[in-house]
Amino acid sequence: MQQYYKLKQKQKEIEKELGELRQDIVNYCGELEKNETEIGSYKIKLVTQNRKEYDDQKLYETLSDPEVWRMLSKSDPAKIASLTKLNVISEDKITHTYSLKTITLLQVDKK
């Protein structure tokens, strides 16, 4: 148990440091106004994605069919995407039930 606890503490410290470094790198690339750059022997690439964040209440009101809602039970973006691809749910019908959140992914590779 002691070893597990120590490792979990190290993990938290490492994740905190990684988060800070990630933010520094993203800010640096933002200042350069570049999505790709090279620093020393490392290649940095920023990838922007839009993610849908669903409002459970709006979604529930829109999906009046209890069978469809039972498949979801809560707004799970992966399940909703699958149901729209299968034409169980119309994308047009649920457009007002989510907001788009833009996130930036960081990729660092050695050259």
Long-range contacts (C-beta under 8 A, 24 or more apart in sequence): 22-106, 25-106, 25-108, 26-104, 26-106, 38-111, 41-110, 41-111, 42-108, 42-109, 42-110, 42-111, 43-108, 43-109, 43-110, 43-111, 44-106, 44-107, 44-108, 45-106, 45-107, 45-108, 45-109, 46-104, 46-105, 46-106, 46-107, 47-104, 47-105, 47-106, 47-107, 48-102, 48-103, 48-104, 48-105, 49-102, 49-103, 49-104, 49-105, 50-100, 50-101, 50-102, 50-103, 51-77, 51-100, 51-101, 51-102, 51-103, 52-77, 52-80, 52-98, 52-99, 52-100, 52-101, 53-77, 53-98, 53-99, 53-100, 53-101, 54-80, 54-94, 54-97, 54-98, 55-97, 55-98, 55-99, 58-96, 58-97, 59-94, 59-97, 59-98, 62-93, 62-94, 62-96, 62-97, 63-89, 63-94
